[in-house]
């Protein structure tokens, strides 16, 4: 009888040990965290968002990216639809959205410095200032080619049209539509004026120039900022630390944009940059 009890106790001890080991092993597995990133369909923001997606996936996150217009982006951050964005052009370009939603948004960090917006023409165009546009209205067909109507640069351009009393229509399009119009005009050596910003791959592909803005409507150079929903720092401190360390240069973002424009998919171009810049990625990850 004692032998049977002893054998039973040994079996129970072995089972308990195995069960305990299984529990420890299961507890060591980190649950995948879902991350939602919002962004606008500007070439630079497509680049930065896809790079962050690749980096965060390497860190073990399950990442979903969603493209929206600027107004929906700020609203989405403010009401928690998105965890963060790397697409905020401040303090000038998206000033109106920040004024509306900024109290409910966490300003995390600047990720890109010295970003300019304005009206851009091919170098061969013989005017140099916005003030000269009306005198050459026929050359430009009385049009300024813009991007999506919700973009901050569009509202600033509408202000410029009013302030300079320009006899022009601002044509809403998209980033791709604007660059297609630019490409078509340059191919035929025609005059064209577009809303454009730096950094952008167009400046490395064509000889372009900003029209001078003596009234300062387009303001000083912006920076691009990372914004997060309120509470992200407390809910996901490791994620918050990563996005807080994210910053790069015009050369970095320009290389991703150029690869996309040359035919790589957005994800392929982002992955290429990540693979070619392990030290910077490690810095963002805090390694």
N, C-alpha and C positions, 0 to 999 in steps of 0.2 A: 504493500500500500504506500509506504514512504517512498519507494522507488518510483512509483507511478506519479506521485505528487511532485517529486523532484524533477522528473522528466517534463511534466506539464509546466512547471515553473520555468524551466530552461527554454521551452518552446515559446512561452509568453514573453520572456525576456528578449529573445531573438526578434520576435515580431514587433515588440515595442521599440527596439533599437532601429529596425528597418523603417518603421513608421515615422519615428523621430527624424531619421536621416532624410526621408522623403519630404517631411514638412520643412526642414531647413532648406533643402534644395529648391522646393517650390517657392519659399519665401525669398530666395535670392534672385528670382527672376523679376526684373523691373517691368512694370506695366507700361505699355506704350502710351505716350501722352499725345492727344490730338491737338494740333495747332492750326489755327485759321489765320491766314494772311490776306489782307486786302491790298489791292494796288490799282493804279491807273494805267491805261494803255499808252504810256509814253515809252519810247525806246529804252531810256535809261532805267525807268522803273520796272520794265519787263526784265531787264538785265539783273538789277539788284534783287528783285523778288525771287527769280529762279535760282540765283546763286545762294540766297538764304535758304531756299527750299532744299537744295542739295546738301548744304552744310548741316541743317537741322536733322535731315534724314540720316546723315552719317552719325549724328549724336543720338539717334534712337527715337526721334519723334516721327509721328505720322502727320504729314503736312498737307493741308489743302489750301490752294491759292485761288483767289477769286478776283477777276477784273471788274471794276465798276467805274462810274464817273466820279469826279472829285467830291461832289456833294454827298453821294451815297457812301463814299469811303469814310468821310468824317462822321456821318451819322452812324455808320456801322461800327466804327471804333467807339463812339460815345455810348452806344446802347449795347455794346458787348457782342455784336455779331462777329466781329473780327478781334483776334487777340492783339495784333499789331500790324503796322505798315511801315515800309521803308520809303514811302512815296510822298512825303509832305514837303512841298516847296514853300518855305517861309523865310522871312516874315512878309514878303510882298505878294507873290503870285497867288497863294491860297489864303490871303489875309481874311477875306470875307467868311470863309468856312471856319477858320480858327476863331474869329470873333463870335460866330454862332455856336460852335460846339466846344471850344477850347476848355471851358470850365469843367467839362466832363471827360477830358482826355489827359492822359499822362504823357508829357513830353520827356522822352527817354534820353536821346542823344542826337547830336549832329553826325550824319554818316558821310556827307560829301560837302565840301566847301566851294565857294566862288562859282555859283551857278547863275548864269545870266539869261534873261529873256528879252525879246524885242522883235522888231520887224527886220527881216533879212532879205537881201536881194543878191543876185549874182554879181560878181566883181566887175563884169563888163558894163553893168548899168551905170550911167554917167551922173546920177544924183547921189548925194551922200547924207541927206538929212530927211527926216519925216516932213519937215516944212516944205520940201520941194515936190512932194507927191502930187499935189493938185495941178501943178504946172505940166505934169506928165501923165495926166489921167488917161489919155487915149492909149499911151504906150502900155499901161497896165490893165486896160479894159475896165478901169474903174473898180477893180476888185483886189481885195487882200485875201489870200487863201489861208484859212485857219485850220484848226483841228476840231476835236469834239466840243460841242457847245457848252458843256459843263466845266471845261478846263479854266483854271484861273487866268491863263494867258489870254483867253478869249474875252473875258470881262475887262481885263486891263486894256486890251486893244479897242474895245468898244469905247472906253474912256478916252483913249488916244484919238479916236476918230472924232469924238465930240470936242475935245480940247483943241485939236489942230484944225477943226472945221473941215475935215477931209470929205471930199465928194466921192466916197468909196463905199462899196458894200463889203461887209465881212462875210466870207463864205464859210459856213461850217462844213467840216469834213471829218477827217481822222488823221492820226499821225501818218499812217500809210498813204492816205489820200493826198495829204499835203506834200509828202516827199515825191509821190508820183507826179503831181502837178509841177513840182520843182524840176524833176528830171525831164519831163516833157518839154518844158520851156527852155531849159538849158540846151537840150539836144537840138532845138531849132533856133538857138540864140535869141530867144524872145525875152522880153522884160516880164518879170514876175516878182511879186512881193508876198512873203509868207510869214506867218508867226513861227518863230523858231527859238531854240534855247541851246545853251551849252552846259554840259557836253552833249554832243550829238554826232553820229557818224557822218552826217551830211557835210560837216566842215572838213573832214579828211578826204571826202570823195570829190567835192567841187570847190572852186574858189568863190567864197561867199563873203559878204560883209554885213554888219549891222548898220542900219541907218541911224545916224545921230538923233538923239532925243533931247533937244535943248530944254524942253519943259520938264524933263525928268519923270514922265508918266510911268515908265517901266521901272523906275527906282534903281536903287543900288543892287548889286548882285545878291541873289538869294543863297541859302544853303538848303540842302535836303536833310530832312529830319526823320528820325524814327519815332513814331508815336505808338502808344499802347493803350489798351482799355484800362480803366481804373481797376485796381485790385490784382493785376497780373503779377506785380512784384511779390505780393503775398501768396498768391495761388501757385505760381511757378517761378520760384526764385532763380533756379538754374537757367531756365529759358530767358528770364529777364536779364540775367547777367550776360548771356551770350549776345542778345540783341543790343545791349548797352555797350558792348565792346566793338560792335560792327561799325567799321568806317573804312573807306578806301579812297583812291585818287581818281582823277579824270582819266589817267592812263589805264587804270584797272577797268573802269566801267566802259571806256571807249573800246577796249579790246573785245569785250563780250558783245557789245552792240555791233561791232564790225563783223564778227563771226556770224551773228544772226543775219545781218544784211547780206553776207556772202553766201548764205544758203544753209547754214547749220540750223537745226531746230533750236528753240529757246533753251530747252533742257540740255541738249548736246553742247551748246556754247557755254552754258553755265558750268556744266560738268568739266569741260575742258579747262576753264579758268580755275576751278577748284583744284583740279589735279596738278595744274602748273604753279599753284601758289600755296603749297602746304604750310609754310611758315606763318603766313597771314591767317589762314584758316585756323591753325593751332592757337594763334593768339586770340582769335574771336572765341574759341571754345574754352579758353582758359587753361590750355594744356602746357 
